[in-house]
Amino acid sequence: MIALDHAWLAANPLPPFDVETDKNARGRVLVAGGSERVPGALRLTGEAALRTGAGKVQLATVERAALALGVAMPEAALFGLPANGAGELGSEAGQTLAALLERCDALVLGPGMGIDADAAPLLDAILVEKGDGIALLLDAAMLAVVGSRAEAIVARSGATVLTPHPGEMAKMMDEDPERIVREAAAVACEAAARFGAVVALKGPDTHVATPDGIVLHYPGGGPGLATGGSGDVLAGAIGGLLARGAAPLVATGWGVWLHGEAGRRLAERLGTIGFLGRELAPEIPALMASV
């Protein structure tokens, strides 16, 4: 197991950028998810992607939330998607979303989606497209339906990153939750091998595993990160780095470290708990510059 610390970050730098670069060259992120009940989640994910240096962010969410989200985040382009009766993304959203893939370098799918979303047909519509090299990060409700789609995920041409917490990992792997907590590194490796993906198993400690058995260990940014919206920020940070062209392990390792250290900095200034998920992303640029 390798410590995810300054030494690892220095040995695995982020892709450089030209001072004359434009926003498209710095990476395009498409974030899809949200719901009528959690309409602001994608703002957290989208801002984190921009804070990690992505040049362009596009948000796709249920139609009734799209206009308000666009006003809340004027830096992003907005696309409205069909909702189901529960106010979550519906099955028809998959075709619309698949048509947007040519607009992005990385797709972050799942933040803000609940258990009533039509996650399975939505993911199937994306996997059929193969992505043509587009990086894919799956989070939240999408992780509950990946178990039977391992073969299709492995067959993708682009990088895949999965970001489960222990409960989501239990569903992904049909595994005993107690074993996931007890043997986190081993389970993360098993999941990475099964899905051909980089897996970040979140918790008080986070383990990042690759299909070939590399495991990074981050000791955690403190209990304040156990707050609503925190995971949405992590997904956006990793997605932004993927869009910039970082290899999946590099993007995930850096994203986990930036997210955790943002929590650590806020805890030092504001208190161990009580800071907000939306306060994490503004810490990211200075943290990247500090390495």
Order of alpha helices (4+ residues) and beta strands (2+ residues): beta-alpha-beta-alpha-beta-alpha-beta-alpha-beta-alpha-beta-alpha-beta-alpha-alpha-alpha-beta-beta-beta-alpha-alpha-alpha
